[in-house]
């Protein structure tokens, strides 16, 4: 299956774009780099996994995408606490990550 056909891939791309745009003016380059990289990693690992031949490899990359989602969630919570992220926006991103994690679990179960 092509990643472009997956809603989880589309939504994770959209979230990454939102995060990149939100932080484009942030001067804390360490935080900005970390949070944008983890957001980018979700969709990227979904795409890479869908191109693998074996189901075992697909599952491995879905698991990596889930790990990146958890990493991003942590960074969002920290970003809210240090006032880099408006609370309402951060909580909306957290809700989207919760949904993405559920979708990734469903996708993973397709390959078991």
SVG drawing of the C-alpha trace seen along z (x, -y; Angstrom):
<svg xmlns="http://www.w3.org/2000/svg" viewBox="-8 -35 28 47">
<polyline fill="none" stroke="black" stroke-width="0.4" points="0.0,0.0 1.3,-3.5 1.7,-5.8 -0.1,-8.6 -3.3,-6.5 -3.1,-6.3 -5.1,-8.8 -2.5,-8.4 0.2,-9.5 -1.7,-12.5 -2.6,-13.6 0.9,-13.2 2.2,-15.2 -0.3,-18.0 0.7,-18.0 4.3,-18.3 3.6,-21.2 1.6,-22.9 4.5,-22.5 7.1,-23.7 5.0,-26.8 4.4,-27.4 8.1,-27.4 9.5,-29.2 10.3,-32.3 11.6,-30.5 15.1,-31.5 15.7,-28.5 17.2,-26.4 17.8,-23.3 14.2,-23.0 12.9,-24.0 15.2,-21.4 14.1,-18.6 10.4,-19.2 10.3,-19.6 12.5,-16.5 10.2,-14.3 7.2,-15.6 8.8,-14.9 9.8,-11.5 6.3,-10.2 5.2,-10.5 8.7,-9.7 8.8,-6.3 5.2,-5.5 6.4,-6.1 9.6,-4.1 7.7,-1.2 5.1,-1.0 7.8,-0.5 9.3,2.5 8.6,6.0 8.0,7.9 5.3,7.4 7.9,7.6 9.7,4.6 6.5,2.7 5.6,3.3 9.1,2.2 8.7,-1.2 5.2,-1.7 6.7,-1.1 9.4,-3.7 6.6,-6.1 4.8,-5.5 8.0,-6.2 8.4,-9.5 4.8,-10.4 5.5,-9.7 8.7,-11.8 6.7,-14.7 4.0,-14.5 6.6,-14.9 8.2,-17.9 4.7,-19.5 4.0,-19.1 7.4,-20.6 6.8,-23.4 3.6,-24.3 5.2,-24.4 8.1,-26.7 5.6,-28.8 6.9,-28.1 3.5,-26.7 0.1,-28.2 -1.7,-25.7 -4.8,-25.5 -2.7,-24.8 -0.5,-22.3 -3.5,-20.4 -5.0,-20.2 -1.7,-18.7 -1.8,-16.2 -5.3,-15.2 -4.2,-14.7 -1.3,-12.6 -3.6,-10.4 -5.6,-9.8 -2.5,-9.1 -1.3,-6.6 -4.6,-4.8 -4.4,-4.8 -0.8,-3.5 -1.9,-0.6 -4.7,0.2 -2.2,0.1 0.2,2.3 -2.5,4.9 -3.2,5.2 0.3,6.7 0.3,9.1"/>
</svg>
